[in-house]
Amino acid sequence: MDKLLVVRLSAMGDVIHALPAVSALRQALPNAEIGWVIEERWSELLCAKGYPLEGPVTEQRPLASRVHHVRTKEWRRDLSAPSKWSAIWKDLQGSLDEMRKIQYDTALDLQGSIRSAIIARWSGTKEVVGSAEPREGLARLFYRQKIRPSGMHVIEQNVNLVQAWTGQNAPVPDAVLPRDPAAEAWCHRYCAEQHIGKLVLMNPGAGWGAKQWPAERYGQLARELAGDGYSVLVNYGPGEEPLAQSVASYSDGATCSVQCSLGELIALTRRAALFIAGDTGPLHLAASLKIPVVAIFGPTDPARNGPFRTQSVVLRNPGSATSHKRHAETEPGMFHITQDQVLAAAHSLLGGEAT
Protein backbone atom coordinates (compact mmCIF):
# COMPACT_ATOMS: atom_id res chain seq x y z
CA MET A 1 0.00 0.00 0.00
CA ASP A 2 1.32 3.44 -0.94
CA LYS A 3 1.98 5.83 1.92
CA LEU A 4 1.85 9.42 0.70
CA LEU A 5 2.51 12.66 2.54
CA VAL A 6 0.91 15.90 1.37
CA VAL A 7 2.69 19.07 2.48
CA ARG A 8 0.48 22.15 2.43
CA LEU A 9 1.06 24.06 5.64
CA SER A 10 -0.93 27.27 5.23
CA ALA A 11 -2.69 29.63 4.77
CA MET A 12 -6.44 29.11 4.92
CA GLY A 13 -7.28 29.87 1.30
CA ASP A 14 -4.23 28.00 0.02
CA VAL A 15 -5.12 24.88 2.02
CA ILE A 16 -8.65 25.04 0.59
CA HIS A 17 -7.20 25.37 -2.91
CA ALA A 18 -5.22 22.17 -2.31
CA LEU A 19 -8.25 20.08 -1.26
CA PRO A 20 -9.34 19.15 -4.81
CA ALA A 21 -5.81 17.95 -5.58
CA VAL A 22 -5.90 15.57 -2.62
CA SER A 23 -9.37 14.43 -3.68
CA ALA A 24 -7.81 13.64 -7.07
CA LEU A 25 -4.98 11.79 -5.32
CA ARG A 26 -7.44 9.69 -3.36
CA GLN A 27 -9.45 8.93 -6.52
CA ALA A 28 -6.34 7.84 -8.40
CA LEU A 29 -4.96 5.77 -5.49
CA PRO A 30 -8.00 4.71 -3.44
CA ASN A 31 -6.03 2.28 -1.26
CA ALA A 32 -3.25 4.71 -0.37
CA GLU A 33 -2.64 5.96 3.13
CA ILE A 34 -2.53 9.74 2.81
CA GLY A 35 -1.00 11.91 5.51
CA TRP A 36 -1.13 15.69 5.50
CA VAL A 37 1.23 18.01 7.36
CA ILE A 38 -0.37 21.36 8.16
CA GLU A 39 -0.04 24.31 10.50
CA GLU A 40 -1.98 23.44 13.64
CA ARG A 41 -4.20 26.52 13.41
CA TRP A 42 -5.65 25.33 10.08
CA SER A 43 -6.17 21.71 11.12
CA GLU A 44 -9.98 21.97 11.25
CA LEU A 45 -9.98 22.31 7.46
CA LEU A 46 -8.92 18.65 7.43
CA CYS A 47 -10.26 17.16 10.65
CA ALA A 48 -13.14 18.11 12.96
CA LYS A 49 -12.03 19.49 16.30
CA GLY A 50 -11.54 16.80 18.92
CA TYR A 51 -11.77 13.99 16.35
CA PRO A 52 -8.86 11.49 16.09
CA LEU A 53 -6.07 12.70 13.80
CA GLU A 54 -5.57 9.27 12.27
CA GLY A 55 -7.66 6.33 11.19
CA PRO A 56 -10.06 5.44 8.37
CA VAL A 57 -11.45 8.43 6.49
CA THR A 58 -14.87 9.61 7.63
CA GLU A 59 -17.06 12.70 7.29
CA GLN A 60 -15.09 14.20 10.17
CA ARG A 61 -11.73 13.58 8.45
CA PRO A 62 -12.67 13.03 4.81
CA LEU A 63 -9.33 13.16 2.95
CA ALA A 64 -6.37 12.37 5.16
CA SER A 65 -5.67 9.10 6.93
CA ARG A 66 -3.39 11.09 9.23
CA VAL A 67 -3.01 14.77 10.06
CA HIS A 68 0.39 15.99 11.29
CA HIS A 69 0.65 19.35 13.06
CA VAL A 70 3.57 21.74 12.80
CA ARG A 71 4.18 25.33 13.90
CA THR A 72 6.48 27.30 11.60
CA LYS A 73 5.71 30.89 12.55
CA GLU A 74 9.30 31.43 13.70
CA TRP A 75 10.58 30.45 10.25
CA ARG A 76 9.53 33.82 8.91
CA ARG A 77 12.38 35.46 10.80
CA ASP A 78 16.10 35.49 10.06
CA LEU A 79 17.34 31.95 9.36
CA SER A 80 21.04 32.82 9.07
CA ALA A 81 21.86 32.14 12.73
CA PRO A 82 22.75 28.53 13.62
CA SER A 83 20.70 28.90 16.82
CA LYS A 84 17.61 29.52 14.70
CA TRP A 85 18.06 26.24 12.82
CA SER A 86 18.60 24.45 16.12
CA ALA A 87 15.34 25.88 17.47
CA ILE A 88 13.48 24.94 14.29
CA TRP A 89 14.75 21.36 14.49
CA LYS A 90 13.81 21.11 18.16
CA ASP A 91 10.31 22.41 17.49
CA LEU A 92 9.79 20.04 14.56
CA GLN A 93 11.45 16.97 16.00
CA GLY A 94 8.32 15.40 17.48
CA SER A 95 6.33 15.81 14.28
CA LEU A 96 9.20 14.58 12.12
CA ASP A 97 9.71 11.54 14.32
CA GLU A 98 6.01 10.78 13.93
CA MET A 99 6.23 11.03 10.14
CA ARG A 100 9.39 8.95 9.93
CA LYS A 101 7.86 6.10 11.92
CA ILE A 102 5.15 5.84 9.28
CA GLN A 103 7.80 5.58 6.52
CA TYR A 104 6.02 7.52 3.82
CA ASP A 105 7.01 6.53 0.30
CA THR A 106 6.49 9.93 -1.34
CA ALA A 107 5.94 13.51 -0.21
CA LEU A 108 4.08 15.91 -2.50
CA ASP A 109 4.85 19.54 -1.74
CA LEU A 110 1.81 21.54 -2.82
CA GLN A 111 3.10 24.73 -1.21
CA GLY A 112 6.37 25.35 -3.01
CA SER A 113 8.05 27.26 -0.20
CA ILE A 114 11.44 26.63 1.35
CA ARG A 115 9.89 25.61 4.67
CA SER A 116 7.43 23.17 3.09
CA ALA A 117 10.18 21.66 0.93
CA ILE A 118 12.46 21.25 3.96
CA ILE A 119 9.72 19.49 5.91
CA ALA A 120 9.03 17.23 2.93
CA ARG A 121 12.70 16.27 2.74
CA TRP A 122 13.17 15.90 6.50
CA SER A 123 10.08 13.68 6.77
CA GLY A 124 12.21 10.74 5.67
CA THR A 125 10.30 9.98 2.47
CA LYS A 126 12.05 8.20 -0.37
CA GLU A 127 10.84 10.70 -2.96
CA VAL A 128 9.91 14.39 -2.80
CA VAL A 129 7.75 15.73 -5.62
CA GLY A 130 7.10 19.40 -6.31
CA SER A 131 6.50 22.02 -8.95
CA ALA A 132 9.24 22.85 -11.43
CA GLU A 133 8.23 26.47 -10.83
CA PRO A 134 7.64 26.69 -7.08
CA ARG A 135 6.54 29.88 -5.37
CA GLU A 136 10.01 30.15 -3.82
CA GLY A 137 12.63 29.12 -6.35
CA LEU A 138 15.04 27.56 -3.84
CA ALA A 139 12.40 25.00 -2.90
CA ARG A 140 13.10 23.04 -6.08
CA LEU A 141 16.55 22.13 -4.69
CA PHE A 142 14.80 19.78 -2.26
CA TYR A 143 12.76 17.94 -4.93
CA ARG A 144 13.85 14.75 -6.62
CA GLN A 145 10.98 14.92 -9.09
CA LYS A 146 9.90 18.24 -10.57
CA ILE A 147 6.62 18.57 -12.47
CA ARG A 148 5.60 21.54 -14.56
CA PRO A 149 1.86 21.86 -13.90
CA SER A 150 -0.54 23.55 -16.29
CA GLY A 151 -3.77 25.45 -15.77
CA MET A 152 -4.73 29.04 -15.07
CA HIS A 153 -6.34 28.69 -11.65
CA VAL A 154 -4.21 27.54 -8.71
CA ILE A 155 -6.71 24.72 -8.05
CA GLU A 156 -6.16 23.46 -11.60
CA GLN A 157 -2.40 23.72 -11.15
CA ASN A 158 -2.49 21.68 -7.94
CA VAL A 159 -4.71 19.01 -9.48
CA ASN A 160 -2.58 18.91 -12.62
CA LEU A 161 0.57 18.32 -10.55
CA VAL A 162 -1.06 15.38 -8.77
CA GLN A 163 -2.49 13.92 -11.97
CA ALA A 164 0.83 14.26 -13.79
CA TRP A 165 2.47 12.31 -10.98
CA THR A 166 -0.20 9.57 -10.83
CA GLY A 167 -0.56 9.42 -14.62
CA GLN A 168 -4.35 9.61 -14.39
CA ASN A 169 -6.35 12.41 -15.95
CA ALA A 170 -9.89 13.15 -14.82
CA PRO A 171 -12.11 16.19 -14.31
CA VAL A 172 -11.06 18.43 -11.43
CA PRO A 173 -12.88 17.09 -8.35
CA ASP A 174 -14.62 19.22 -5.78
CA ALA A 175 -13.11 20.14 -2.44
CA VAL A 176 -14.19 18.03 0.51
CA LEU A 177 -14.38 19.58 3.98
CA PRO A 178 -15.05 17.97 7.36
CA ARG A 179 -18.53 17.90 8.83
CA ASP A 180 -18.37 18.52 12.56
CA PRO A 181 -21.58 17.55 14.43
CA ALA A 182 -20.67 19.78 17.39
CA ALA A 183 -20.10 22.77 15.12
CA GLU A 184 -23.35 22.09 13.28
CA ALA A 185 -25.20 22.03 16.61
CA TRP A 186 -23.55 25.32 17.63
CA CYS A 187 -24.59 26.89 14.32
CA HIS A 188 -28.20 25.79 14.78
CA ARG A 189 -28.32 27.25 18.29
CA TYR A 190 -26.58 30.48 17.32
CA CYS A 191 -28.87 31.17 14.36
CA ALA A 192 -31.94 30.47 16.48
CA GLU A 193 -30.72 32.77 19.27
CA GLN A 194 -29.92 35.57 16.81
CA HIS A 195 -33.15 35.03 14.83
CA ILE A 196 -31.15 34.53 11.63
CA GLY A 197 -33.30 34.34 8.53
CA LYS A 198 -31.88 34.39 5.02
CA LEU A 199 -28.20 34.81 5.83
CA VAL A 200 -25.62 37.02 4.15
CA LEU A 201 -22.10 36.58 5.51
CA MET A 202 -19.43 39.26 5.13
CA ASN A 203 -15.72 39.01 5.83
CA PRO A 204 -14.16 42.50 5.77
CA GLY A 205 -10.67 41.39 6.83
CA ALA A 206 -7.86 40.21 4.57
CA GLY A 207 -4.42 38.66 4.80
CA TRP A 208 -2.90 42.08 4.20
CA GLY A 209 -4.27 45.60 3.94
CA ALA A 210 -3.92 46.00 0.18
CA LYS A 211 -6.73 43.45 -0.35
CA GLN A 212 -9.15 45.10 2.09
CA TRP A 213 -12.19 47.00 0.81
CA PRO A 214 -13.08 49.92 3.13
CA ALA A 215 -14.99 49.08 6.32
CA GLU A 216 -17.30 52.04 5.75
CA ARG A 217 -18.55 50.49 2.51
CA TYR A 218 -19.11 47.09 4.09
CA GLY A 219 -21.16 48.81 6.78
CA GLN A 220 -23.26 50.78 4.31
CA LEU A 221 -23.77 47.64 2.23
CA ALA A 222 -24.89 45.72 5.31
CA ARG A 223 -27.42 48.45 6.12
CA GLU A 224 -28.88 48.21 2.61
CA LEU A 225 -29.12 44.40 2.70
CA ALA A 226 -30.66 44.42 6.18
CA GLY A 227 -33.21 46.91 4.89
CA ASP A 228 -34.08 44.40 2.17
CA GLY A 229 -34.83 41.81 4.85
CA TYR A 230 -31.59 39.83 5.00
CA SER A 231 -29.76 38.81 8.16
CA VAL A 232 -26.21 40.13 7.84
CA LEU A 233 -23.36 38.64 9.85
CA VAL A 234 -19.79 39.96 9.87
CA ASN A 235 -17.17 37.26 10.37
CA TYR A 236 -13.86 38.36 11.83
CA GLY A 237 -10.66 36.68 12.95
CA PRO A 238 -8.14 37.19 15.75
CA GLY A 239 -7.05 40.81 16.03
CA GLU A 240 -9.86 42.04 13.75
CA GLU A 241 -12.27 43.14 16.49
CA PRO A 242 -11.79 46.88 15.74
CA LEU A 243 -12.51 46.22 12.05
CA ALA A 244 -15.72 44.34 12.85
CA GLN A 245 -16.78 47.10 15.26
CA SER A 246 -16.14 49.69 12.56
CA VAL A 247 -18.32 47.82 10.07
CA ALA A 248 -21.07 47.50 12.68
CA SER A 249 -20.86 51.22 13.44
CA TYR A 250 -21.17 52.20 9.78
CA SER A 251 -24.12 49.81 9.41
CA ASP A 252 -26.06 51.69 12.12
CA GLY A 253 -26.47 48.44 14.03
CA ALA A 254 -27.72 46.41 11.07
CA THR A 255 -25.12 43.67 11.55
CA CYS A 256 -24.06 41.15 14.12
CA SER A 257 -20.38 40.26 14.43
CA VAL A 258 -19.24 36.71 15.00
CA GLN A 259 -15.84 35.21 15.76
CA CYS A 260 -15.87 31.45 15.74
CA SER A 261 -13.71 28.39 15.21
CA LEU A 262 -12.93 27.12 11.74
CA GLY A 263 -15.32 24.22 12.17
CA GLU A 264 -18.07 26.60 13.25
CA LEU A 265 -17.33 28.89 10.31
CA ILE A 266 -17.68 25.92 7.95
CA ALA A 267 -21.06 25.10 9.49
CA LEU A 268 -22.21 28.73 9.40
CA THR A 269 -21.07 29.21 5.80
CA ARG A 270 -23.01 26.12 4.71
CA ARG A 271 -26.16 27.94 5.88
CA ALA A 272 -25.45 31.21 4.00
CA ALA A 273 -27.36 32.39 0.96
CA LEU A 274 -24.47 34.67 -0.02
CA PHE A 275 -20.89 35.47 1.02
CA ILE A 276 -19.25 38.85 0.38
CA ALA A 277 -15.51 39.37 0.85
CA GLY A 278 -12.19 40.18 -0.75
CA ASP A 279 -9.53 37.64 -1.68
CA THR A 280 -9.58 35.85 1.68
CA GLY A 281 -9.62 32.34 3.07
CA PRO A 282 -13.27 32.58 4.18
CA LEU A 283 -14.28 33.63 0.63
CA HIS A 284 -12.55 30.54 -0.79
CA LEU A 285 -14.20 28.44 1.91
CA ALA A 286 -17.61 29.69 0.75
CA ALA A 287 -16.75 28.99 -2.90
CA SER A 288 -15.59 25.47 -2.05
CA LEU A 289 -18.97 24.86 -0.35
CA LYS A 290 -20.79 26.11 -3.50
CA ILE A 291 -22.17 29.19 -1.75
CA PRO A 292 -22.74 32.14 -4.12
CA VAL A 293 -20.09 34.82 -3.59
CA VAL A 294 -19.44 38.44 -4.40
CA ALA A 295 -15.65 38.70 -4.61
CA ILE A 296 -14.03 42.14 -4.30
CA PHE A 297 -10.54 41.93 -5.78
CA GLY A 298 -7.69 44.42 -5.91
CA PRO A 299 -4.00 43.51 -6.20
CA THR A 300 -4.47 39.75 -6.75
CA ASP A 301 -5.56 38.09 -9.98
CA PRO A 302 -9.01 36.42 -9.86
CA ALA A 303 -8.11 34.34 -12.92
CA ARG A 304 -5.52 32.59 -10.77
CA ASN A 305 -7.20 32.48 -7.37
CA GLY A 306 -10.73 33.77 -7.72
CA PRO A 307 -13.93 31.87 -6.86
CA PHE A 308 -13.91 28.41 -8.42
CA ARG A 309 -17.00 26.50 -9.50
CA THR A 310 -19.65 28.46 -7.68
CA GLN A 311 -22.09 31.19 -8.65
CA SER A 312 -20.10 34.38 -8.35
CA VAL A 313 -19.64 37.97 -9.34
CA VAL A 314 -16.04 39.17 -9.28
CA LEU A 315 -15.49 42.91 -9.07
CA ARG A 316 -12.07 44.30 -9.92
CA ASN A 317 -11.13 47.71 -11.24
CA PRO A 318 -9.27 47.57 -14.59
CA GLY A 319 -6.61 49.84 -13.12
CA SER A 320 -5.61 47.35 -10.41
CA ALA A 321 -2.18 45.88 -11.03
CA THR A 322 -1.42 42.33 -9.95
CA SER A 323 0.99 42.26 -7.02
CA HIS A 324 1.55 40.01 -4.00
CA LYS A 325 3.50 42.63 -2.07
CA ARG A 326 1.96 42.84 1.37
CA HIS A 327 1.26 46.56 1.47
CA ALA A 328 -0.69 47.76 4.50
CA GLU A 329 -2.78 50.32 2.62
CA THR A 330 -5.79 49.42 0.48
CA GLU A 331 -4.81 49.05 -3.18
CA PRO A 332 -6.05 52.24 -4.95
CA GLY A 333 -8.15 50.40 -7.52
CA MET A 334 -10.35 48.96 -4.79
CA PHE A 335 -11.64 52.45 -3.96
CA HIS A 336 -13.21 52.53 -7.44
CA ILE A 337 -15.44 49.57 -6.56
CA THR A 338 -18.55 51.23 -5.19
CA GLN A 339 -21.09 50.13 -2.65
CA ASP A 340 -23.77 50.27 -5.36
CA GLN A 341 -21.79 47.89 -7.59
CA VAL A 342 -21.43 45.36 -4.79
CA LEU A 343 -25.10 45.72 -3.84
CA ALA A 344 -26.18 45.13 -7.44
CA ALA A 345 -23.97 42.04 -7.60
CA ALA A 346 -25.45 40.79 -4.33
CA HIS A 347 -28.99 41.29 -5.58
CA SER A 348 -28.22 39.47 -8.82
CA LEU A 349 -27.06 36.41 -6.86
CA LEU A 350 -29.77 36.58 -4.23
CA GLY A 351 -32.46 36.86 -6.85
CA GLY A 352 -34.14 39.71 -5.01
CA GLU A 353 -35.88 37.35 -2.56
CA ALA A 354 -35.66 38.43 1.06
CA THR A 355 -37.05 36.64 4.07
C-alpha positions in Angstrom: 0.0 0.0 0.0 1.3 3.4 -0.9 2.0 5.8 1.9 1.8 9.4 0.7 2.5 12.7 2.5 0.9 15.9 1.4 2.7 19.1 2.5 0.5 22.2 2.4 1.1 24.1 5.6 -0.9 27.3 5.2 -2.7 29.6 4.8 -6.4 29.1 4.9 -7.3 29.9 1.3 -4.2 28.0 0.0 -5.1 24.9 2.0 -8.6 25.0 0.6 -7.2 25.4 -2.9 -5.2 22.2 -2.3 -8.2 20.1 -1.3 -9.3 19.1 -4.8 -5.8 17.9 -5.6 -5.9 15.6 -2.6 -9.4 14.4 -3.7 -7.8 13.6 -7.1 -5.0 11.8 -5.3 -7.4 9.7 -3.4 -9.5 8.9 -6.5 -6.3 7.8 -8.4 -5.0 5.8 -5.5 -8.0 4.7 -3.4 -6.0 2.3 -1.3 -3.3 4.7 -0.4 -2.6 6.0 3.1 -2.5 9.7 2.8 -1.0 11.9 5.5 -1.1 15.7 5.5 1.2 18.0 7.4 -0.4 21.4 8.2 0.0 24.3 10.5 -2.0 23.4 13.6 -4.2 26.5 13.4 -5.7 25.3 10.1 -6.2 21.7 11.1 -10.0 22.0 11.3 -10.0 22.3 7.5 -8.9 18.7 7.4 -10.3 17.2 10.6 -13.1 18.1 13.0 -12.0 19.5 16.3 -11.5 16.8 18.9 -11.8 14.0 16.3 -8.9 11.5 16.1 -6.1 12.7 13.8 -5.6 9.3 12.3 -7.7 6.3 11.2 -10.1 5.4 8.4 -11.4 8.4 6.5 -14.9 9.6 7.6 -17.1 12.7 7.3 -15.1 14.2 10.2 -11.7 13.6 8.4 -12.7 13.0 4.8 -9.3 13.2 2.9 -6.4 12.4 5.2 -5.7 9.1 6.9 -3.4 11.1 9.2 -3.0 14.8 10.1 0.4 16.0 11.3 0.6 19.3 13.1 3.6 21.7 12.8 4.2 25.3 13.9 6.5 27.3 11.6 5.7 30.9 12.5 9.3 31.4 13.7 10.6 30.4 10.3 9.5 33.8 8.9 12.4 35.5 10.8 16.1 35.5 10.1 17.3 32.0 9.4 21.0 32.8 9.1 21.9 32.1 12.7 22.8 28.5 13.6 20.7 28.9 16.8 17.6 29.5 14.7 18.1 26.2 12.8 18.6 24.5 16.1 15.3 25.9 17.5 13.5 24.9 14.3 14.8 21.4 14.5 13.8 21.1 18.2 10.3 22.4 17.5 9.8 20.0 14.6 11.4 17.0 16.0 8.3 15.4 17.5 6.3 15.8 14.3 9.2 14.6 12.1 9.7 11.5 14.3 6.0 10.8 13.9 6.2 11.0 10.1 9.4 8.9 9.9 7.9 6.1 11.9 5.1 5.8 9.3 7.8 5.6 6.5 6.0 7.5 3.8 7.0 6.5 0.3 6.5 9.9 -1.3 5.9 13.5 -0.2 4.1 15.9 -2.5 4.9 19.5 -1.7 1.8 21.5 -2.8 3.1 24.7 -1.2 6.4 25.4 -3.0 8.1 27.3 -0.2 11.4 26.6 1.3 9.9 25.6 4.7 7.4 23.2 3.1 10.2 21.7 0.9 12.5 21.3 4.0 9.7 19.5 5.9 9.0 17.2 2.9 12.7 16.3 2.7 13.2 15.9 6.5 10.1 13.7 6.8 12.2 10.7 5.7 10.3 10.0 2.5 12.1 8.2 -0.4 10.8 10.7 -3.0 9.9 14.4 -2.8 7.7 15.7 -5.6 7.1 19.4 -6.3 6.5 22.0 -8.9 9.2 22.8 -11.4 8.2 26.5 -10.8 7.6 26.7 -7.1 6.5 29.9 -5.4 10.0 30.1 -3.8 12.6 29.1 -6.3 15.0 27.6 -3.8 12.4 25.0 -2.9 13.1 23.0 -6.1 16.5 22.1 -4.7 14.8 19.8 -2.3 12.8 17.9 -4.9 13.8 14.7 -6.6 11.0 14.9 -9.1 9.9 18.2 -10.6 6.6 18.6 -12.5 5.6 21.5 -14.6 1.9 21.9 -13.9 -0.5 23.6 -16.3 -3.8 25.4 -15.8 -4.7 29.0 -15.1 -6.3 28.7 -11.7 -4.2 27.5 -8.7 -6.7 24.7 -8.0 -6.2 23.5 -11.6 -2.4 23.7 -11.1 -2.5 21.7 -7.9 -4.7 19.0 -9.5 -2.6 18.9 -12.6 0.6 18.3 -10.6 -1.1 15.4 -8.8 -2.5 13.9 -12.0 0.8 14.3 -13.8 2.5 12.3 -11.0 -0.2 9.6 -10.8 -0.6 9.4 -14.6 -4.4 9.6 -14.4 -6.4 12.4 -16.0 -9.9 13.2 -14.8 -12.1 16.2 -14.3 -11.1 18.4 -11.4 -12.9 17.1 -8.4 -14.6 19.2 -5.8 -13.1 20.1 -2.4 -14.2 18.0 0.5 -14.4 19.6 4.0 -15.0 18.0 7.4 -18.5 17.9 8.8 -18.4 18.5 12.6 -21.6 17.6 14.4 -20.7 19.8 17.4 -20.1 22.8 15.1 -23.3 22.1 13.3 -25.2 22.0 16.6 -23.5 25.3 17.6 -24.6 26.9 14.3 -28.2 25.8 14.8 -28.3 27.2 18.3 -26.6 30.5 17.3 -28.9 31.2 14.4 -31.9 30.5 16.5 -30.7 32.8 19.3 -29.9 35.6 16.8 -33.1 35.0 14.8 -31.2 34.5 11.6 -33.3 34.3 8.5 -31.9 34.4 5.0 -28.2 34.8 5.8 -25.6 37.0 4.1 -22.1 36.6 5.5 -19.4 39.3 5.1 -15.7 39.0 5.8 -14.2 42.5 5.8 -10.7 41.4 6.8 -7.9 40.2 4.6 -4.4 38.7 4.8 -2.9 42.1 4.2 -4.3 45.6 3.9 -3.9 46.0 0.2 -6.7 43.4 -0.3 -9.1 45.1 2.1 -12.2 47.0 0.8 -13.1 49.9 3.1 -15.0 49.1 6.3 -17.3 52.0 5.7 -18.6 50.5 2.5 -19.1 47.1 4.1 -21.2 48.8 6.8 -23.3 50.8 4.3 -23.8 47.6 2.2 -24.9 45.7 5.3 -27.4 48.4 6.1 -28.9 48.2 2.6 -29.1 44.4 2.7 -30.7 44.4 6.2 -33.2 46.9 4.9 -34.1 44.4 2.2 -34.8 41.8 4.9 -31.6 39.8 5.0 -29.8 38.8 8.2 -26.2 40.1 7.8 -23.4 38.6 9.9 -19.8 40.0 9.9 -17.2 37.3 10.4 -13.9 38.4 11.8 -10.7 36.7 12.9 -8.1 37.2 15.8 -7.0 40.8 16.0 -9.9 42.0 13.8 -12.3 43.1 16.5 -11.8 46.9 15.7 -12.5 46.2 12.1 -15.7 44.3 12.9 -16.8 47.1 15.3 -16.1 49.7 12.6 -18.3 47.8 10.1 -21.1 47.5 12.7 -20.9 51.2 13.4 -21.2 52.2 9.8 -24.1 49.8 9.4 -26.1 51.7 12.1 -26.5 48.4 14.0 -27.7 46.4 11.1 -25.1 43.7 11.5 -24.1 41.1 14.1 -20.4 40.3 14.4 -19.2 36.7 15.0 -15.8 35.2 15.8 -15.9 31.4 15.7 -13.7 28.4 15.2 -12.9 27.1 11.7 -15.3 24.2 12.2 -18.1 26.6 13.3 -17.3 28.9 10.3 -17.7 25.9 8.0 -21.1 25.1 9.5 -22.2 28.7 9.4 -21.1 29.2 5.8 -23.0 26.1 4.7 -26.2 27.9 5.9 -25.4 31.2 4.0 -27.4 32.4 1.0 -24.5 34.7 0.0 -20.9 35.5 1.0 -19.3 38.9 0.4 -15.5 39.4 0.8 -12.2 40.2 -0.7 -9.5 37.6 -1.7 -9.6 35.8 1.7 -9.6 32.3 3.1 -13.3 32.6 4.2 -14.3 33.6 0.6 -12.5 30.5 -0.8 -14.2 28.4 1.9 -17.6 29.7 0.7 -16.7 29.0 -2.9 -15.6 25.5 -2.0 -19.0 24.9 -0.3 -20.8 26.1 -3.5 -22.2 29.2 -1.7 -22.7 32.1 -4.1 -20.1 34.8 -3.6 -19.4 38.4 -4.4 -15.6 38.7 -4.6 -14.0 42.1 -4.3 -10.5 41.9 -5.8 -7.7 44.4 -5.9 -4.0 43.5 -6.2 -4.5 39.8 -6.7 -5.6 38.1 -10.0 -9.0 36.4 -9.9 -8.1 34.3 -12.9 -5.5 32.6 -10.8 -7.2 32.5 -7.4 -10.7 33.8 -7.7 -13.9 31.9 -6.9 -13.9 28.4 -8.4 -17.0 26.5 -9.5 -19.7 28.5 -7.7 -22.1 31.2 -8.7 -20.1 34.4 -8.3 -19.6 38.0 -9.3 -16.0 39.2 -9.3 -15.5 42.9 -9.1 -12.1 44.3 -9.9 -11.1 47.7 -11.2 -9.3 47.6 -14.6 -6.6 49.8 -13.1 -5.6 47.3 -10.4 -2.2 45.9 -11.0 -1.4 42.3 -9.9 1.0 42.3 -7.0 1.6 40.0 -4.0 3.5 42.6 -2.1 2.0 42.8 1.4 1.3 46.6 1.5 -0.7 47.8 4.5 -2.8 50.3 2.6 -5.8 49.4 0.5 -4.8 49.1 -3.2 -6.1 52.2 -5.0 -8.1 50.4 -7.5 -10.4 49.0 -4.8 -11.6 52.4 -4.0 -13.2 52.5 -7.4 -15.4 49.6 -6.6 -18.6 51.2 -5.2 -21.1 50.1 -2.6 -23.8 50.3 -5.4 -21.8 47.9 -7.6 -21.4 45.4 -4.8 -25.1 45.7 -3.8 -26.2 45.1 -7.4 -24.0 42.0 -7.6 -25.5 40.8 -4.3 -29.0 41.3 -5.6 -28.2 39.5 -8.8 -27.1 36.4 -6.9 -29.8 36.6 -4.2 -32.5 36.9 -6.9 -34.1 39.7 -5.0 -35.9 37.4 -2.6 -35.7 38.4 1.1 -37.1 36.6 4.1 
